[in-house]
Amino acid sequence: MKLLHKDIEKDSAGQVTLMPDEAEDMWHTYNLLQVGDSLRASTIRKVQTESATGSVGSSRVRLTLTLCVETIDFDSHACQLRVKGTNLEENQYVKMGAYHTIELELNRKFTLAKKSWDSIVLDRIEQACDATQKADVAAVVMQEGLANLVLVTPAMTLLRAKVEVTIPRKRRGSCTQHEKALERFYEAVMQAILRHINFDVVKCMLVASPGFVKDQFITYLYKEAVRQDNKVLLENRPKFMLVHSSSGHKYSLKEILCDPTVTSRLSDTKAASEVRALEDFYKMLQHEPDRAFYGVAHVEKAADVLAVDTLLISDILFRHQDVPTRSRYVRLVDNVKDNGGNVRIFSSLHVSGEQLTQLSGVAAILRFPIADLSEPEDDSSSDDD
């Protein structure tokens, strides 16, 4: 993402002009947009024209429209973002108040205006425009007959390919059918890696499975790379890393990213740091429950007494359309930052973010233990009696 222009007044109103240059930038833009914002972008509209003879024809015209945002639709698999709203500036093709849907395009700039730019949105822009955060990881999570190829970017986990091949059982006296099916399976996984993984960007390629499936696959991969003289695989051999997982399903990714050997190698990636932070929270909840809070009401009370050391919060909460509710979460983040705490905003498209969302989306590791916040209320009611 490139920041082309930024004009924000002292009262927090203003506008920014951005240019998305890769698919992941659409996810960042989705998190920036809110209902009621003003979006100005280039779009195509089908226009009907009537000639002097009365015949009606239609043509597609590229024009620049400014919409008041009403509906935001994001497709996480295709990384496409569509914004529907009413036209704010009349032109010769589109009347004031007419509805239109803009599909934001890569390498085409757009201008976003808001009545209030809060700290969360400004941090998101900074994060999206920071080129140092592109430490990407790819992973193949597999078991016999099933493989999921995922790309772990700083903001999201993308399922790039799913390979399923039926593997017949070994029969007494003959294993040829089993071995042929396994070979077909390994070949399909290898082709998926070559098709979907850009090794110029990916710094580490994790291969995970239960048992020896990963070892057999890597042996097959290198043997085929030498036979076919595939320079891409041979040159990037050091990037491959074998890890144990309990299954070949996508949810095993969290377990892989928790592996100490993996975290040491991926120490500079946002996804790995999110997993570590959540793991620290669970450990604290298990061993010192008075220093691990979750739920917005409890975490707010802990923040009020300056007890929050690390705040874990899901980005799904900042997409809340109710302005007071969203402002409540922004205030909580600002409060923790002002008092010297760390804030980790989890992506809801990462496995760790999904887990945090199940814990209400807000959790905190405290500096010092606080007794259960419901206890003082009980004590005061017993004193009154």
Solvent accessible surface area in square Angstrom, and as a share of the most:
residue,aa,sasa,rsa
1,M,16,0.07
2,K,106,0.45
3,L,74,0.37
4,L,85,0.42
5,H,93,0.42
6,K,108,0.46
7,D,64,0.33
8,I,50,0.26
9,E,103,0.46
10,K,211,0.90
11,D,107,0.55
12,S,39,0.25
13,A,27,0.21
14,G,18,0.17
15,Q,71,0.32
16,V,0,0.00
17,T,15,0.09
18,L,0,0.00
19,M,47,0.21
20,P,0,0.00
21,D,53,0.27
22,E,66,0.30
23,A,37,0.29
24,E,13,0.06
25,D,0,0.00
26,M,6,0.03
27,W,4,0.01
28,H,3,0.01
29,T,0,0.00
30,Y,47,0.18
31,N,12,0.06
32,L,1,0.00
33,L,5,0.02
34,Q,29,0.13
35,V,75,0.43
36,G,43,0.41
37,D,11,0.06
38,S,29,0.19
39,L,0,0.00
40,R,98,0.36
41,A,5,0.04
42,S,26,0.17
43,T,7,0.04
44,I,69,0.35
45,R,60,0.22
46,K,138,0.58
47,V,17,0.10
48,Q,138,0.62
49,T,74,0.43
50,E,129,0.58
51,S,58,0.37
52,A,116,0.90
53,T,126,0.73
54,G,40,0.38
55,S,69,0.45
56,V,96,0.55
57,G,37,0.35
58,S,62,0.40
59,S,56,0.36
60,R,174,0.64
61,V,31,0.18
62,R,98,0.36
63,L,20,0.10
64,T,64,0.37
65,L,1,0.01
66,T,11,0.06
67,L,0,0.00
68,C,39,0.24
69,V,1,0.00
70,E,72,0.32
71,T,72,0.42
72,I,32,0.16
73,D,74,0.38
74,F,31,0.13
75,D,55,0.28
76,S,33,0.22
77,H,137,0.61
78,A,56,0.43
79,C,10,0.06
80,Q,68,0.30
81,L,0,0.00
82,R,87,0.32
83,V,0,0.00
84,K,88,0.37
85,G,0,0.00
86,T,25,0.15
87,N,2,0.01
88,L,77,0.38
89,E,91,0.41
90,E,113,0.50
91,N,52,0.27
92,Q,156,0.69
93,Y,82,0.31
94,V,2,0.01
95,K,153,0.65
96,M,113,0.51
97,G,44,0.42
98,A,28,0.22
99,Y,115,0.44
100,H,17,0.08
101,T,64,0.37
102,I,0,0.00
103,E,68,0.31
104,L,13,0.06
105,E,63,0.28
106,L,78,0.39
107,N,96,0.49
108,R,99,0.36
109,K,122,0.52
110,F,3,0.01
111,T,25,0.14
112,L,0,0.00
113,A,29,0.22
114,K,11,0.05
115,K,178,0.75
116,S,70,0.45
117,W,8,0.03
118,D,31,0.16
119,S,38,0.24
120,I,12,0.06
121,V,3,0.01
122,L,54,0.27
123,D,54,0.28
124,R,25,0.09
125,I,7,0.03
126,E,126,0.57
127,Q,36,0.16
128,A,1,0.01
129,C,44,0.26
130,D,46,0.24
131,A,82,0.64
132,T,119,0.69
133,Q,60,0.27
134,K,51,0.22
135,A,7,0.05
136,D,12,0.06
137,V,2,0.01
138,A,0,0.00
139,A,0,0.00
140,V,1,0.00
141,V,0,0.00
142,M,0,0.00
143,Q,54,0.24
144,E,83,0.37
145,G,10,0.10
146,L,16,0.08
147,A,2,0.02
148,N,6,0.03
149,L,5,0.02
150,V,0,0.00
151,L,27,0.14
152,V,3,0.02
153,T,8,0.04
154,P,8,0.05
155,A,1,0.00
156,M,0,0.00
157,T,9,0.05
158,L,10,0.05
159,L,58,0.29
160,R,77,0.28
161,A,17,0.13
162,K,115,0.49
163,V,20,0.11
164,E,125,0.56
165,V,32,0.18
166,T,118,0.68
167,I,34,0.17
168,P,47,0.29
169,R,215,0.78
170,K,130,0.55
171,R,175,0.64
172,R,246,0.90
173,G,88,0.85
174,S,55,0.36
175,C,50,0.30
176,T,77,0.45
177,Q,114,0.51
178,H,15,0.07
179,E,100,0.45
180,K,124,0.53
181,A,1,0.01
182,L,21,0.10
183,E,99,0.44
184,R,140,0.51
185,F,0,0.00
186,Y,12,0.05
187,E,54,0.24
188,A,36,0.28
189,V,3,0.01
190,M,1,0.00
191,Q,62,0.28
192,A,4,0.03
193,I,0,0.00
194,L,52,0.26
195,R,166,0.61
196,H,63,0.28
197,I,12,0.06
198,N,83,0.43
199,F,12,0.05
200,D,137,0.71
201,V,66,0.38
202,V,4,0.02
203,K,116,0.49
204,C,2,0.01
205,M,0,0.00
206,L,1,0.00
207,V,0,0.00
208,A,0,0.00
209,S,0,0.00
210,P,38,0.24
211,G,46,0.44
212,F,155,0.64
213,V,16,0.09
214,K,23,0.10
215,D,55,0.29
216,Q,87,0.39
217,F,0,0.00
218,I,18,0.09
219,T,89,0.52
220,Y,24,0.09
221,L,0,0.00
222,Y,32,0.12
223,K,125,0.53
224,E,15,0.07
225,A,1,0.01
226,V,98,0.56
227,R,169,0.62
228,Q,77,0.34
229,D,92,0.47
230,N,29,0.15
231,K,130,0.55
232,V,74,0.42
233,L,1,0.00
234,L,58,0.29
235,E,127,0.57
236,N,22,0.11
237,R,115,0.42
238,P,102,0.64
239,K,50,0.21
240,F,20,0.08
241,M,29,0.13
242,L,73,0.36
243,V,6,0.03
244,H,108,0.48
245,S,0,0.00
246,S,72,0.46
247,S,16,0.10
248,G,0,0.00
249,H,76,0.34
250,K,67,0.28
251,Y,144,0.55
252,S,1,0.01
253,L,2,0.01
254,K,34,0.14
255,E,71,0.32
256,I,1,0.00
257,L,8,0.04
258,C,40,0.24
259,D,37,0.19
260,P,106,0.67
261,T,84,0.49
262,V,0,0.00
263,T,18,0.11
264,S,83,0.54
265,R,104,0.38
266,L,5,0.02
267,S,71,0.46
268,D,94,0.49
269,T,11,0.06
270,K,54,0.23
271,A,5,0.04
272,A,0,0.00
273,S,16,0.11
274,E,3,0.02
275,V,3,0.02
276,R,90,0.33
277,A,8,0.06
278,L,0,0.00
279,E,54,0.24
280,D,75,0.39
281,F,0,0.00
282,Y,69,0.26
283,K,112,0.47
284,M,36,0.16
285,L,57,0.28
286,Q,137,0.61
287,H,135,0.60
288,E,78,0.35
289,P,78,0.49
290,D,63,0.33
291,R,57,0.21
292,A,5,0.04
293,F,17,0.07
294,Y,100,0.38
295,G,17,0.16
296,V,30,0.17
297,A,50,0.39
298,H,73,0.33
299,V,0,0.00
300,E,42,0.19
301,K,97,0.41
302,A,0,0.00
303,A,3,0.02
304,D,101,0.52
305,V,86,0.49
306,L,96,0.48
307,A,0,0.00
308,V,4,0.02
309,D,51,0.27
310,T,17,0.10
311,L,0,0.00
312,L,0,0.00
313,I,0,0.00
314,S,0,0.00
315,D,2,0.01
316,I,71,0.36
317,L,23,0.11
318,F,8,0.03
319,R,44,0.16
320,H,79,0.35
321,Q,103,0.46
322,D,67,0.35
323,V,100,0.57
324,P,95,0.60
325,T,34,0.20
326,R,10,0.04
327,S,38,0.25
328,R,87,0.32
329,Y,24,0.09
330,V,11,0.07
331,R,151,0.55
332,L,7,0.03
333,V,0,0.00
334,D,45,0.23
335,N,47,0.24
336,V,4,0.02
337,K,84,0.35
338,D,118,0.61
339,N,54,0.28
340,G,62,0.60
341,G,10,0.10
342,N,86,0.44
343,V,32,0.19
344,R,95,0.35
345,I,43,0.22
346,F,0,0.00
347,S,4,0.02
348,S,16,0.10
349,L,43,0.21
350,H,5,0.02
351,V,16,0.09
352,S,2,0.01
353,G,0,0.00
354,E,86,0.38
355,Q,55,0.25
356,L,0,0.00
357,T,52,0.30
358,Q,154,0.68
359,L,30,0.15
360,S,62,0.40
361,G,1,0.01
362,V,1,0.01
363,A,0,0.00
364,A,0,0.00
365,I,15,0.08
366,L,0,0.00
367,R,87,0.32
368,F,91,0.38
369,P,84,0.53
370,I,28,0.14
371,A,60,0.46
372,D,69,0.36
373,L,33,0.17
374,S,51,0.33
375,E,85,0.38
376,P,81,0.51
377,E,107,0.48
378,D,91,0.47
379,D,85,0.44
380,S,60,0.39
381,S,62,0.40
382,S,68,0.44
383,D,116,0.60
384,D,122,0.63
385,D,155,0.80
